[in-house]
Amino acid sequence: MSAKFITPAPFSERMYKEEEFFSKPFLMSYSGLNRLLFSPSLFYNHYILGQKEDVNDRNMIEGKLIHCLLLNPDNFDNEFVVSVQDTPSDNPRTLLHRYWNTTLPFRQKVIHVKTCMNLHRPSWISLQI
């Protein structure tokens, strides 16, 4: 975790957020329990006051990538840039290969239908002018 300085919230705002937090049911997650055991003040800032740190480590990025590909593939181009420099580690790479190979027949059918409807032109066809 990187050190981050967060300005303490005013007393009245903290009281309001505490009342709001305790008025609703709260289900403890594994990460919430870990945070509480590691540092109660971090738990308080994160869950009660809502002062969350933005974490962008490699695991978080790979998890977001897999989430986007599986659940929201239309948004992939808006969220990610494909680069040959940094490739995913072994586990996400294996999962992405499985995803790609599993969806290959479906993607081929879509291309076939688009070709039949004259909406897709294979890249090997060149224009003759």
PyMOL commands that place a pseudoatom at each C-alpha (Angstrom):
pseudoatom trace, name=CA, resn=MET, resi=1, chain=A, elem=C, hetatm=0, pos=[0.000, 0.000, 0.000]
pseudoatom trace, name=CA, resn=SER, resi=2, chain=A, elem=C, hetatm=0, pos=[1.263, 3.435, -0.840]
pseudoatom trace, name=CA, resn=ALA, resi=3, chain=A, elem=C, hetatm=0, pos=[1.092, 6.147, 1.775]
pseudoatom trace, name=CA, resn=LYS, resi=4, chain=A, elem=C, hetatm=0, pos=[-1.658, 8.608, 1.039]
pseudoatom trace, name=CA, resn=PHE, resi=5, chain=A, elem=C, hetatm=0, pos=[-2.545, 11.671, 3.000]
pseudoatom trace, name=CA, resn=ILE, resi=6, chain=A, elem=C, hetatm=0, pos=[-6.277, 12.212, 3.413]
pseudoatom trace, name=CA, resn=THR, resi=7, chain=A, elem=C, hetatm=0, pos=[-7.645, 15.341, 5.021]
pseudoatom trace, name=CA, resn=PRO, resi=8, chain=A, elem=C, hetatm=0, pos=[-9.809, 14.403, 7.988]
pseudoatom trace, name=CA, resn=ALA, resi=9, chain=A, elem=C, hetatm=0, pos=[-13.501, 15.039, 7.465]
pseudoatom trace, name=CA, resn=PRO, resi=10, chain=A, elem=C, hetatm=0, pos=[-15.169, 17.663, 9.677]
pseudoatom trace, name=CA, resn=PHE, resi=11, chain=A, elem=C, hetatm=0, pos=[-16.806, 16.328, 12.831]
pseudoatom trace, name=CA, resn=SER, resi=12, chain=A, elem=C, hetatm=0, pos=[-20.370, 16.989, 11.618]
pseudoatom trace, name=CA, resn=GLU, resi=13, chain=A, elem=C, hetatm=0, pos=[-19.713, 15.146, 8.341]
pseudoatom trace, name=CA, resn=ARG, resi=14, chain=A, elem=C, hetatm=0, pos=[-18.218, 12.171, 10.208]
pseudoatom trace, name=CA, resn=MET, resi=15, chain=A, elem=C, hetatm=0, pos=[-21.265, 12.007, 12.508]
pseudoatom trace, name=CA, resn=TYR, resi=16, chain=A, elem=C, hetatm=0, pos=[-23.627, 12.137, 9.523]
pseudoatom trace, name=CA, resn=LYS, resi=17, chain=A, elem=C, hetatm=0, pos=[-21.713, 9.347, 7.709]
pseudoatom trace, name=CA, resn=GLU, resi=18, chain=A, elem=C, hetatm=0, pos=[-21.614, 7.231, 10.869]
pseudoatom trace, name=CA, resn=GLU, resi=19, chain=A, elem=C, hetatm=0, pos=[-25.391, 7.564, 11.317]
pseudoatom trace, name=CA, resn=GLU, resi=20, chain=A, elem=C, hetatm=0, pos=[-25.900, 6.705, 7.657]
pseudoatom trace, name=CA, resn=PHE, resi=21, chain=A, elem=C, hetatm=0, pos=[-23.569, 3.668, 7.894]
pseudoatom trace, name=CA, resn=PHE, resi=22, chain=A, elem=C, hetatm=0, pos=[-25.117, 2.247, 11.070]
pseudoatom trace, name=CA, resn=SER, resi=23, chain=A, elem=C, hetatm=0, pos=[-28.696, 2.799, 9.867]
pseudoatom trace, name=CA, resn=LYS, resi=24, chain=A, elem=C, hetatm=0, pos=[-28.283, 0.184, 7.089]
pseudoatom trace, name=CA, resn=PRO, resi=25, chain=A, elem=C, hetatm=0, pos=[-27.374, -3.498, 7.368]
pseudoatom trace, name=CA, resn=PHE, resi=26, chain=A, elem=C, hetatm=0, pos=[-23.692, -4.185, 6.741]
pseudoatom trace, name=CA, resn=LEU, resi=27, chain=A, elem=C, hetatm=0, pos=[-22.370, -7.541, 5.527]
pseudoatom trace, name=CA, resn=MET, resi=28, chain=A, elem=C, hetatm=0, pos=[-18.714, -8.084, 6.351]
pseudoatom trace, name=CA, resn=SER, resi=29, chain=A, elem=C, hetatm=0, pos=[-16.571, -9.253, 3.427]
pseudoatom trace, name=CA, resn=TYR, resi=30, chain=A, elem=C, hetatm=0, pos=[-13.218, -11.005, 3.670]
pseudoatom trace, name=CA, resn=SER, resi=31, chain=A, elem=C, hetatm=0, pos=[-11.371, -7.871, 2.573]
pseudoatom trace, name=CA, resn=GLY, resi=32, chain=A, elem=C, hetatm=0, pos=[-13.373, -5.775, 5.059]
pseudoatom trace, name=CA, resn=LEU, resi=33, chain=A, elem=C, hetatm=0, pos=[-12.503, -8.166, 7.881]
pseudoatom trace, name=CA, resn=ASN, resi=34, chain=A, elem=C, hetatm=0, pos=[-8.830, -8.094, 6.862]
pseudoatom trace, name=CA, resn=ARG, resi=35, chain=A, elem=C, hetatm=0, pos=[-8.866, -4.309, 6.844]
pseudoatom trace, name=CA, resn=LEU, resi=36, chain=A, elem=C, hetatm=0, pos=[-10.532, -4.203, 10.270]
pseudoatom trace, name=CA, resn=LEU, resi=37, chain=A, elem=C, hetatm=0, pos=[-8.006, -6.624, 11.742]
pseudoatom trace, name=CA, resn=PHE, resi=38, chain=A, elem=C, hetatm=0, pos=[-5.044, -4.858, 10.126]
pseudoatom trace, name=CA, resn=SER, resi=39, chain=A, elem=C, hetatm=0, pos=[-6.080, -1.334, 11.068]
pseudoatom trace, name=CA, resn=PRO, resi=40, chain=A, elem=C, hetatm=0, pos=[-9.429, -0.293, 12.556]
pseudoatom trace, name=CA, resn=SER, resi=41, chain=A, elem=C, hetatm=0, pos=[-8.783, 3.313, 11.478]
pseudoatom trace, name=CA, resn=LEU, resi=42, chain=A, elem=C, hetatm=0, pos=[-8.332, 2.209, 7.842]
pseudoatom trace, name=CA, resn=PHE, resi=43, chain=A, elem=C, hetatm=0, pos=[-11.596, 0.254, 8.114]
pseudoatom trace, name=CA, resn=TYR, resi=44, chain=A, elem=C, hetatm=0, pos=[-13.337, 3.326, 9.553]
pseudoatom trace, name=CA, resn=ASN, resi=45, chain=A, elem=C, hetatm=0, pos=[-12.010, 5.614, 6.797]
pseudoatom trace, name=CA, resn=HIS, resi=46, chain=A, elem=C, hetatm=0, pos=[-12.770, 3.144, 4.005]
pseudoatom trace, name=CA, resn=TYR, resi=47, chain=A, elem=C, hetatm=0, pos=[-16.172, 1.718, 4.954]
pseudoatom trace, name=CA, resn=ILE, resi=48, chain=A, elem=C, hetatm=0, pos=[-17.752, 4.308, 7.220]
pseudoatom trace, name=CA, resn=LEU, resi=49, chain=A, elem=C, hetatm=0, pos=[-16.395, 7.598, 5.854]
pseudoatom trace, name=CA, resn=GLY, resi=50, chain=A, elem=C, hetatm=0, pos=[-16.102, 6.334, 2.275]
pseudoatom trace, name=CA, resn=GLN, resi=51, chain=A, elem=C, hetatm=0, pos=[-12.517, 7.567, 1.825]
pseudoatom trace, name=CA, resn=LYS, resi=52, chain=A, elem=C, hetatm=0, pos=[-11.320, 4.816, -0.487]
pseudoatom trace, name=CA, resn=GLU, resi=53, chain=A, elem=C, hetatm=0, pos=[-7.855, 4.560, -1.975]
pseudoatom trace, name=CA, resn=ASP, resi=54, chain=A, elem=C, hetatm=0, pos=[-7.545, 4.036, -5.715]
pseudoatom trace, name=CA, resn=VAL, resi=55, chain=A, elem=C, hetatm=0, pos=[-5.403, 0.951, -6.219]
pseudoatom trace, name=CA, resn=ASN, resi=56, chain=A, elem=C, hetatm=0, pos=[-4.013, 0.254, -9.677]
pseudoatom trace, name=CA, resn=ASP, resi=57, chain=A, elem=C, hetatm=0, pos=[-1.588, -2.598, -9.171]
pseudoatom trace, name=CA, resn=ARG, resi=58, chain=A, elem=C, hetatm=0, pos=[-1.087, -5.348, -11.751]
pseudoatom trace, name=CA, resn=ASN, resi=59, chain=A, elem=C, hetatm=0, pos=[-3.602, -7.725, -10.132]
pseudoatom trace, name=CA, resn=MET, resi=60, chain=A, elem=C, hetatm=0, pos=[-6.323, -5.088, -10.042]
pseudoatom trace, name=CA, resn=ILE, resi=61, chain=A, elem=C, hetatm=0, pos=[-5.791, -4.193, -13.711]
pseudoatom trace, name=CA, resn=GLU, resi=62, chain=A, elem=C, hetatm=0, pos=[-5.816, -7.852, -14.788]
pseudoatom trace, name=CA, resn=GLY, resi=63, chain=A, elem=C, hetatm=0, pos=[-8.994, -8.447, -12.786]
pseudoatom trace, name=CA, resn=LYS, resi=64, chain=A, elem=C, hetatm=0, pos=[-10.675, -5.450, -14.427]
pseudoatom trace, name=CA, resn=LEU, resi=65, chain=A, elem=C, hetatm=0, pos=[-9.546, -6.739, -17.832]
pseudoatom trace, name=CA, resn=ILE, resi=66, chain=A, elem=C, hetatm=0, pos=[-11.060, -10.178, -17.263]
pseudoatom trace, name=CA, resn=HIS, resi=67, chain=A, elem=C, hetatm=0, pos=[-14.242, -8.651, -15.814]
pseudoatom trace, name=CA, resn=CYS, resi=68, chain=A, elem=C, hetatm=0, pos=[-14.610, -6.379, -18.844]
pseudoatom trace, name=CA, resn=LEU, resi=69, chain=A, elem=C, hetatm=0, pos=[-14.004, -9.176, -21.377]
pseudoatom trace, name=CA, resn=LEU, resi=70, chain=A, elem=C, hetatm=0, pos=[-16.449, -11.550, -19.730]
pseudoatom trace, name=CA, resn=LEU, resi=71, chain=A, elem=C, hetatm=0, pos=[-19.233, -9.218, -18.643]
pseudoatom trace, name=CA, resn=ASN, resi=72, chain=A, elem=C, hetatm=0, pos=[-18.944, -6.060, -20.737]
pseudoatom trace, name=CA, resn=PRO, resi=73, chain=A, elem=C, hetatm=0, pos=[-16.934, -6.746, -23.934]
pseudoatom trace, name=CA, resn=ASP, resi=74, chain=A, elem=C, hetatm=0, pos=[-18.518, -3.812, -25.805]
pseudoatom trace, name=CA, resn=ASN, resi=75, chain=A, elem=C, hetatm=0, pos=[-16.768, -1.411, -23.429]
pseudoatom trace, name=CA, resn=PHE, resi=76, chain=A, elem=C, hetatm=0, pos=[-13.294, -2.961, -23.905]
pseudoatom trace, name=CA, resn=ASP, resi=77, chain=A, elem=C, hetatm=0, pos=[-12.005, -0.337, -26.366]
pseudoatom trace, name=CA, resn=ASN, resi=78, chain=A, elem=C, hetatm=0, pos=[-13.078, 2.494, -24.045]
pseudoatom trace, name=CA, resn=GLU, resi=79, chain=A, elem=C, hetatm=0, pos=[-11.322, 0.994, -21.005]
pseudoatom trace, name=CA, resn=PHE, resi=80, chain=A, elem=C, hetatm=0, pos=[-8.118, -0.614, -22.321]
pseudoatom trace, name=CA, resn=VAL, resi=81, chain=A, elem=C, hetatm=0, pos=[-5.295, -0.109, -24.794]
pseudoatom trace, name=CA, resn=VAL, resi=82, chain=A, elem=C, hetatm=0, pos=[-3.752, -3.169, -26.427]
pseudoatom trace, name=CA, resn=SER, resi=83, chain=A, elem=C, hetatm=0, pos=[0.034, -3.107, -26.152]
pseudoatom trace, name=CA, resn=VAL, resi=84, chain=A, elem=C, hetatm=0, pos=[2.737, -5.647, -26.993]
pseudoatom trace, name=CA, resn=GLN, resi=85, chain=A, elem=C, hetatm=0, pos=[5.032, -4.369, -24.228]
pseudoatom trace, name=CA, resn=ASP, resi=86, chain=A, elem=C, hetatm=0, pos=[3.216, -5.570, -21.100]
pseudoatom trace, name=CA, resn=THR, resi=87, chain=A, elem=C, hetatm=0, pos=[1.467, -8.932, -21.272]
pseudoatom trace, name=CA, resn=PRO, resi=88, chain=A, elem=C, hetatm=0, pos=[-0.673, -10.415, -18.477]
pseudoatom trace, name=CA, resn=SER, resi=89, chain=A, elem=C, hetatm=0, pos=[0.895, -12.853, -16.038]
pseudoatom trace, name=CA, resn=ASP, resi=90, chain=A, elem=C, hetatm=0, pos=[0.393, -16.608, -16.484]
pseudoatom trace, name=CA, resn=ASN, resi=91, chain=A, elem=C, hetatm=0, pos=[-2.967, -17.128, -14.777]
pseudoatom trace, name=CA, resn=PRO, resi=92, chain=A, elem=C, hetatm=0, pos=[-4.898, -14.299, -16.517]
pseudoatom trace, name=CA, resn=ARG, resi=93, chain=A, elem=C, hetatm=0, pos=[-3.175, -15.156, -19.813]
pseudoatom trace, name=CA, resn=THR, resi=94, chain=A, elem=C, hetatm=0, pos=[-4.440, -18.750, -19.558]
pseudoatom trace, name=CA, resn=LEU, resi=95, chain=A, elem=C, hetatm=0, pos=[-7.944, -17.533, -18.769]
pseudoatom trace, name=CA, resn=LEU, resi=96, chain=A, elem=C, hetatm=0, pos=[-7.905, -15.078, -21.682]
pseudoatom trace, name=CA, resn=HIS, resi=97, chain=A, elem=C, hetatm=0, pos=[-6.719, -17.803, -24.084]
pseudoatom trace, name=CA, resn=ARG, resi=98, chain=A, elem=C, hetatm=0, pos=[-9.548, -20.068, -22.919]
pseudoatom trace, name=CA, resn=TYR, resi=99, chain=A, elem=C, hetatm=0, pos=[-12.053, -17.234, -23.371]
pseudoatom trace, name=CA, resn=TRP, resi=100, chain=A, elem=C, hetatm=0, pos=[-10.730, -16.418, -26.832]
pseudoatom trace, name=CA, resn=ASN, resi=101, chain=A, elem=C, hetatm=0, pos=[-10.759, -20.066, -27.971]
pseudoatom trace, name=CA, resn=THR, resi=102, chain=A, elem=C, hetatm=0, pos=[-14.211, -20.707, -26.487]
pseudoatom trace, name=CA, resn=THR, resi=103, chain=A, elem=C, hetatm=0, pos=[-15.768, -17.724, -28.251]
pseudoatom trace, name=CA, resn=LEU, resi=104, chain=A, elem=C, hetatm=0, pos=[-13.994, -18.386, -31.569]
pseudoatom trace, name=CA, resn=PRO, resi=105, chain=A, elem=C, hetatm=0, pos=[-16.852, -20.440, -33.115]
pseudoatom trace, name=CA, resn=PHE, resi=106, chain=A, elem=C, hetatm=0, pos=[-19.365, -17.754, -32.136]
pseudoatom trace, name=CA, resn=ARG, resi=107, chain=A, elem=C, hetatm=0, pos=[-17.189, -14.984, -33.571]
pseudoatom trace, name=CA, resn=GLN, resi=108, chain=A, elem=C, hetatm=0, pos=[-16.759, -16.987, -36.803]
pseudoatom trace, name=CA, resn=LYS, resi=109, chain=A, elem=C, hetatm=0, pos=[-20.543, -17.395, -37.087]
pseudoatom trace, name=CA, resn=VAL, resi=110, chain=A, elem=C, hetatm=0, pos=[-21.025, -13.639, -36.604]
pseudoatom trace, name=CA, resn=ILE, resi=111, chain=A, elem=C, hetatm=0, pos=[-18.467, -12.908, -39.333]
pseudoatom trace, name=CA, resn=HIS, resi=112, chain=A, elem=C, hetatm=0, pos=[-20.187, -15.452, -41.625]
pseudoatom trace, name=CA, resn=VAL, resi=113, chain=A, elem=C, hetatm=0, pos=[-23.598, -13.830, -41.096]
pseudoatom trace, name=CA, resn=LYS, resi=114, chain=A, elem=C, hetatm=0, pos=[-22.121, -10.340, -41.635]
pseudoatom trace, name=CA, resn=THR, resi=115, chain=A, elem=C, hetatm=0, pos=[-20.416, -11.553, -44.826]
pseudoatom trace, name=CA, resn=CYS, resi=116, chain=A, elem=C, hetatm=0, pos=[-23.681, -13.042, -46.094]
pseudoatom trace, name=CA, resn=MET, resi=117, chain=A, elem=C, hetatm=0, pos=[-25.416, -9.736, -45.367]
pseudoatom trace, name=CA, resn=ASN, resi=118, chain=A, elem=C, hetatm=0, pos=[-22.556, -7.921, -47.108]
pseudoatom trace, name=CA, resn=LEU, resi=119, chain=A, elem=C, hetatm=0, pos=[-21.634, -6.092, -43.885]
pseudoatom trace, name=CA, resn=HIS, resi=120, chain=A, elem=C, hetatm=0, pos=[-18.177, -7.621, -43.470]
pseudoatom trace, name=CA, resn=ARG, resi=121, chain=A, elem=C, hetatm=0, pos=[-15.360, -7.746, -45.986]
pseudoatom trace, name=CA, resn=PRO, resi=122, chain=A, elem=C, hetatm=0, pos=[-12.497, -10.108, -45.154]
pseudoatom trace, name=CA, resn=SER, resi=123, chain=A, elem=C, hetatm=0, pos=[-9.120, -8.411, -44.912]
pseudoatom trace, name=CA, resn=TRP, resi=124, chain=A, elem=C, hetatm=0, pos=[-7.640, -10.497, -47.736]
pseudoatom trace, name=CA, resn=ILE, resi=125, chain=A, elem=C, hetatm=0, pos=[-9.991, -8.915, -50.305]
pseudoatom trace, name=CA, resn=SER, resi=126, chain=A, elem=C, hetatm=0, pos=[-8.362, -5.876, -51.846]
pseudoatom trace, name=CA, resn=LEU, resi=127, chain=A, elem=C, hetatm=0, pos=[-10.117, -3.156, -53.728]
pseudoatom trace, name=CA, resn=GLN, resi=128, chain=A, elem=C, hetatm=0, pos=[-9.488, -3.103, -57.449]
pseudoatom trace, name=CA, resn=ILE, resi=129, chain=A, elem=C, hetatm=0, pos=[-9.592, 0.480, -58.719]
for i in range(1, 129): cmd.bond("trace and resi %d" % i, "trace and resi %d" % (i + 1))
show_as sticks, trace
zoom trace
